[in-house]
């Protein structure tokens, strides 16, 4: 008889949400942007931080162009 491991699934979700919160605090991204980066790059924090910086640079350039 197969045994379900429901606790493993819930830990992943909790951990993922904690990673989203951490990323939004550290990089000043929105939660949706942070989730997207985590889905795209998984646990590769170097790539996540690089792309988060690119997001912010792109937003800063957009703000300059609007002025």
Backbone as JSON, one array per atom type, in Angstrom:
{
  "sequence": "XXXXXXXXXXXXXXXXXXXXXXXXXXXXXXXXXXXXXXXXXXXXXXXXXXXXXXXXXXXXXXXXXXX",
  "N": [[0.84, -1.17, 0.0], [0.6, 2.18, -0.88], [2.04, 5.05, 0.63], [1.07, 8.28, 1.35], [2.87, 11.33, 1.34], [2.09, 13.91, 2.73], [3.08, 15.89, 4.35], [5.54, 16.58, 3.27], [4.85, 17.95, 0.95], [3.51, 20.21, 1.98], [5.59, 21.47, 3.32], [7.25, 22.3, 1.26], [5.66, 24.24, 0.04], [5.4, 26.12, 2.12], [8.1, 26.81, 2.46], [8.65, 27.87, -0.06], [7.05, 30.14, -0.05], [8.25, 31.56, 2.0], [10.68, 32.05, 0.78], [9.83, 33.74, -1.26], [8.95, 35.94, 0.27], [11.41, 36.69, 1.44], [12.9, 37.36, -0.85], [11.42, 39.52, -1.84], [11.85, 41.38, 0.18], [14.64, 41.73, 0.15], [15.25, 42.5, -2.49], [13.35, 44.32, -3.27], [11.34, 43.72, -5.06], [8.07, 43.0, -6.45], [5.74, 40.66, -4.95], [4.7, 38.95, -6.96], [6.59, 39.22, -9.04], [8.81, 38.15, -7.74], [7.96, 35.49, -7.28], [7.8, 34.61, -9.92], [10.5, 34.72, -10.71], [11.58, 32.82, -8.97], [10.26, 30.52, -9.85], [11.31, 30.36, -12.41], [14.14, 30.16, -12.07], [14.58, 28.47, -9.94], [16.49, 27.35, -7.25], [18.73, 28.84, -7.79], [20.3, 31.28, -6.66], [22.12, 33.25, -7.42], [21.52, 33.8, -10.14], [18.87, 34.61, -9.78], [19.15, 36.95, -8.21], [20.67, 38.52, -9.98], [18.86, 38.85, -12.13], [16.8, 40.12, -10.77], [18.02, 42.56, -10.18], [18.24, 43.5, -12.78], [15.52, 43.86, -13.37], [14.94, 46.04, -11.69], [16.71, 47.97, -12.7], [15.65, 48.31, -15.22], [13.13, 49.37, -14.57], [13.92, 51.78, -13.39], [15.06, 53.08, -15.58], [12.8, 53.33, -17.17], [11.32, 55.12, -15.62], [12.92, 57.41, -15.84], [12.64, 57.96, -18.54], [9.98, 58.69, -18.68], [9.88, 61.14, -17.48]],
  "CA": [[0.0, 0.0, 0.0], [1.39, 3.41, -0.99], [1.83, 6.01, 1.7], [1.2, 9.67, 0.91], [3.7, 12.19, 2.18], [1.49, 15.24, 2.63], [3.89, 16.87, 5.07], [6.59, 17.04, 2.36], [4.25, 18.93, 0.05], [3.23, 21.45, 2.69], [6.87, 22.12, 3.63], [7.71, 22.97, 0.04], [4.86, 25.45, -0.15], [5.8, 27.08, 3.15], [9.44, 27.25, 2.13], [8.6, 28.71, -1.25], [6.49, 31.44, 0.33], [9.29, 32.25, 2.76], [11.65, 32.53, -0.2], [9.2, 34.89, -1.91], [9.02, 37.06, 1.21], [12.81, 37.09, 1.56], [13.3, 37.99, -2.09], [10.78, 40.84, -1.94], [12.5, 42.28, 1.14], [16.03, 41.97, -0.24], [15.38, 43.1, -3.82], [12.3, 45.31, -3.48], [10.44, 43.29, -6.13], [6.73, 42.64, -6.01], [5.64, 39.21, -4.72], [4.5, 38.24, -8.23], [7.87, 39.17, -9.73], [9.66, 37.22, -7.0], [7.49, 34.13, -7.58], [8.19, 34.31, -11.3], [11.94, 34.43, -10.74], [11.81, 31.55, -8.27], [9.82, 29.44, -10.74], [12.2, 30.31, -13.56], [15.52, 29.81, -11.74], [14.67, 27.52, -8.83], [17.32, 27.78, -6.12], [19.95, 29.5, -8.27], [20.15, 32.63, -6.12], [22.94, 34.19, -8.19], [20.73, 34.2, -11.3], [17.69, 35.33, -9.3], [19.55, 38.3, -7.82], [21.05, 39.25, -11.19], [17.66, 39.23, -12.87], [16.08, 41.1, -9.96], [18.69, 43.84, -10.41], [17.85, 43.93, -14.12], [14.16, 44.39, -13.25], [14.98, 47.36, -11.06], [17.36, 48.89, -13.64], [14.67, 48.57, -16.28], [12.11, 50.27, -14.02], [14.54, 53.09, -13.19], [15.19, 53.69, -16.89], [11.44, 53.69, -17.59], [10.96, 56.31, -14.87], [13.66, 58.52, -16.41], [12.07, 58.25, -19.85], [8.67, 59.28, -18.5], [10.04, 62.51, -17.01]],
  "C": [[0.89, 1.25, 0.0], [1.03, 4.38, 0.13], [2.05, 7.41, 1.16], [2.06, 10.46, 1.88], [3.17, 13.62, 2.06], [2.33, 16.28, 3.32], [5.0, 17.41, 4.18], [6.05, 18.13, 1.44], [4.02, 20.25, 0.77], [4.52, 22.19, 3.04], [7.4, 22.87, 2.42], [6.96, 24.27, -0.15], [5.25, 26.52, 0.87], [7.17, 27.66, 2.83], [9.46, 28.18, 0.94], [8.05, 30.08, -0.9], [7.48, 32.24, 1.16], [10.36, 32.81, 1.82], [11.11, 33.75, -0.94], [9.3, 36.11, -1.0], [10.45, 37.58, 1.34], [13.25, 37.86, 0.31], [12.67, 39.37, -2.25], [11.43, 41.84, -0.99], [13.9, 42.68, 0.67], [16.13, 42.78, -1.54], [14.36, 44.19, -4.11], [11.43, 45.01, -4.7], [9.05, 43.07, -5.57], [6.69, 41.13, -5.75], [5.45, 38.42, -6.01], [5.79, 38.13, -9.02], [8.8, 38.15, -9.07], [9.26, 35.78, -7.27], [7.91, 33.7, -8.97], [9.67, 33.96, -11.4], [12.25, 33.1, -10.06], [11.36, 30.37, -9.12], [10.81, 29.25, -11.88], [13.57, 29.74, -13.21], [15.66, 28.83, -10.59], [15.49, 28.08, -7.68], [18.62, 28.44, -6.55], [19.89, 30.98, -7.9], [20.99, 33.66, -6.85], [22.16, 34.7, -9.4], [19.51, 35.01, -10.88], [18.05, 36.76, -8.95], [19.97, 39.13, -9.02], [19.82, 39.72, -11.96], [16.81, 40.24, -12.09], [16.69, 42.48, -10.12], [18.32, 44.39, -11.79], [16.43, 44.49, -14.14], [14.19, 45.83, -12.75], [15.65, 48.38, -11.97], [16.4, 49.28, -14.74], [13.58, 49.52, -15.81], [12.67, 51.67, -13.83], [14.69, 53.81, -14.52], [13.84, 54.12, -17.42], [11.0, 54.98, -16.89], [11.66, 57.54, -15.44], [13.06, 58.95, -17.75], [10.71, 58.93, -19.74], [8.77, 60.74, -18.11], [10.28, 63.48, -18.13]]
}
